Every structure is written in C-alpha cells, then in structure tokens.
Amino acid sequence: MLSLKNVVTCYGTIKALKGISMEIAEGEIVALIGANGAGKTTTLKTISGLLTPTEGEIIFDGVDITRRQPEDIVKMGISHVPEGRRVFSRMTVMENLELGAYSRQGRGSGRKQIQEDLDKVFSLFPKLKERQKQPAGTLSGGEQQMLAMGRALMSRPKMLLLDEPSMGLAPMIVKDVFRIIQEINRAGTTVLLVEQNAHLALNTASRAYVLETGKVVLQGGSQELLKNDQVRQAYLGE
Amino acid sequence: MLQQVVNGLTLGSSYALIALGYTMVYGVLRLINFAHGEIYMAGAFIGLMASQVAGLPFAVAMLTAMAGAAVVGVIVERIAYRPLRKAPRLAVLISAIGMSIFLRNLALALMGPQTRAFPIPFEVKQLHVGKLRISSFDVLILLTSVGLMIGLHFLVQKTKIGKAMRAVAEDKETASLMGISVNRIIAFTFAIGSALAAAAGVLIGMNFNAVDPSMGMMPGLKGFTAAVLGGVGSIPGAMLGGLLLGMAEVMGVALLRSEWRDAIAFGILALVLLVKPSGILGRNLQEKV
C-alpha cells in the first residue's frame, strides 16, 4: 500500500534520513522504533508531505506522492497525527473534528456522511462527545491525544500515521489509547506507528522497523524482534 | 458631550475597519502589513473612479472598490510576502515598507498629486435629535461598518473557510495536515482585510470629500494603533481598539485642541506598548503541551 524507496530527507545540509526503504501492506500495523534523533518523526513528516525528500520515492496506492503537498496527500487517504497532538487549542472540540473533515470533497462530504463519522468517532472516544463545546486547549493530555486521533479519522483515511501517541500520558490512558488504535486497525485502517516505548510498539504492531541515525538497521516481525538480543539490549532495557 | 460620542463612534468604526485588516493578516502571518494604508487609499481611488468615471450607483461603487482592493491585496501578498515566507522577519518588514512606498508612488503616477473631491452620491441630511446633530454620513459610516463587522464575525466563526482561517492562524503545519491549502487561506485573508480597508477608504474619502495618493498614511498608522490597542491578532480586539481610539481622539480634541489629535493617538500607542503590549483582548501566547 505504501512503499518508500531509498528516501533521503535533509534539514538544511544535515541528512536526517539517509536512504530509507520500507513497505507497508494494507491492513497492517507497522511500528517504527528507535532512539531520539533516529529519524522516526522525520520519516512520518516526509510521508505526509510536511518535508520533501531530496532523493528516493514514495508510492502510495500506486501513485507517486514524493513531492506532493500535505493538503493533497491527506486527500489521497493518509492522515498524520503529529507528535505532541497539535490540537487547535483555541477552537472547540467540535470545530477540531470538523476541520478533520475539511479535506473531504464530492461524495462523502455531505452533512449526513460527516455526521455518521462524527458518531463513529464519538463511539470510539465518548469523552469527546461530552466535551464537544469545550476549547480543545482545556482538555487533558489523554483527551487531546484522543481528539487528535478522532480529528485524523474524520478525513476517512486509508492509512493513519501516529507519532508518539503515548507521550506524556499516564499508563492507564496509554492502555486505552493503544486499545483504540487496534480497534481502528480492525475496522480497516492501516497504521504506521512511531513509538519511543519499544515494548508497547512491538506488542501492538505485527511488524517493525528499527531506525538508527537515519537508517533502517533491523526489520522483522514483532515477536522475532522482541527476542532479538540487539533489540532487547538497546530498546527494551534488558 | 453626547455629540462627541456620536463623532467618536463614527471615526472609531472607520479605524476599526482598517484595524481588522492589520489584525487578520497578523493572525495568519505574524506580519504587520505596512502597505495596508495604501490598500485603503487604492480602495478610495477605485471607489472614486467607479462612481465618478463609470457613474455607478454608490452601493455598486462601494462593492467595486472592495473587490478591486481585494485583488490589490492578494497581488501584494503574492509578490511581496509569499516569496519571503521562510525569510527572516526583518526582510518581510522591509518588503512591506517597500510595497507601501511603491503603491503610493504608483498612485501618484497614475492619478496625479492633487486631492480629488468625492462626488456625494446622495443628498446629505442632518438629523436633529434634541441637541444632537447626526448627518447621513454618520449613519452611513456606522451602519456600513457595523454591518461589515457582523458579516466578518459570521464568516470567521461559522463558515468552513473561517474555521480554516483560524486553524491557519493557530498552527499552519497542522492546518495543512487537515487538507487546508495554507497559501490559499492566507491570500483569502488578505482579500478580506483589503476589502474592509477599501470600505473605510470610500467612507472616509467621501466624508472628508478628499482622495489623494498619500491619504493612506495617517489612517494606516491609526488603524495599526487601534489593532495594537485592542490586541493585535484578535478580531474583537480590533473592533474595540478602533472604537476606543476614535473616542479618545474626539474627546481629546474636545478637551484640548485639535492639534493634539495625532499626539493623543500615538500617545496611546506608546502607552499600550509600555503597559500591556499584548493589548486589551490580546492573549499572552501560552500553549499547553
């Protein structure tokens, strides 16, 4: 569904991604793990178009999206939940969700379909329904994460890019969030998950790529990686 | 005294219209568009041409001025600001000042330096309410300004494009992830702000019966002052700041002498910057992480 071939992305003159290749099939949950600065967030930003690669190509659903703008990429079905959630804090929960549906055009952008999707989001995240009139900035961290995910779902994505969904959240909330991620995946959305917490990532995803300073150093099934000595030492703290 | 309130409201509502353009552009670009006063001037000229040369009725001339100024605003953004989106702030500021000088001189070259009279399209009546004198100009200025501000409020709060504007003002990168074309929204913001300035230009040009190439300078600075007073970036702030500034000027002139008018306005600017730089309704930028 999504493939990256030798993607190189730079910040100024510094290469943050030094030729990354990966394949994600429809219906999978794939995790990207690695230390700070390994290039995980950069990879997601390059896929969603916030950063433009200098080399390589990115193909989504058979279409080359390498140099497309982010607003076009979301229309094609990739929705990015950014690191730190980035909800529109001065706007209400409802307005945030409506903005999530901004990219929908033509069929599927009618009031009725949007209401249907709102109902779906509210059934995944009942808290958001209670707080729909509240400014998003007044929500707790966990609620903001849920809003950011709900907002991303409002574009009816085929694929969801999640950047550090557990960051700064209490363990109980993290459990909730990850249960919902699996639920979203079961409902048919492919997920690419960036997660600092390797345990959590490998227990959620079926496969993973391990990044180190802008390169893929390891890849494989989650169970396999959980048993890998290198991974256990570097990322699982064992 | 009540008479001064009417005068203050009239003056203030035209400042508010100008201030809105500054504040909206600041909201999406964090930039003070110093060419805004010249867009106001351009609006006045387009309105003048539309009613004098083309002989259009007042309402149509007004709409023509607003549409024309919107186009000028979008062009200014496209050539003077968009190429500098990632440049240092100082470069953009210099570009803005350059644009302001360019537009003023363009008007000078095209229209000549003389002050032109604005043909009054209707009979001016004086309304007497007790001791109060209200001219049809006052009524026209107040009604038009209030109508435009209500329209703007509706646009920004209730429509899809208004929500996109607020999203862009808060976080451009995330707005683009929603599928919002940030450049298109910025251009739209310039168009709206410029149209409001043009409305003010036509109203004031008519009220003082004077349109000339340098007419944008002072109202431009006053509109900027009003925007800062209310809290730059805040739309209700610009409305409030405009009214307060107009009121303060009129009251000050009534109590002191008319030469003090500008000193009062810029005295207020200096005071606000010293005491509360974020303005009356401005928020201190703090975000929950």
Interface residues (C-beta under 8 A of the other chain):
Chain A: S48 G49 L50 Q69 P70 E71 V74 K75 S79 H80 P82 G84 R86 F88 S89 R90 M91 E95 E98 L99 G100 Y102 S103 R104 G137 Q144 R151 S155 G168
Chain B: K160 K163 A164 R166 A167 E170 D171 E173 T174 A175 S176 L177 M178 G179 I180 S181 V182 E287 K288 V289
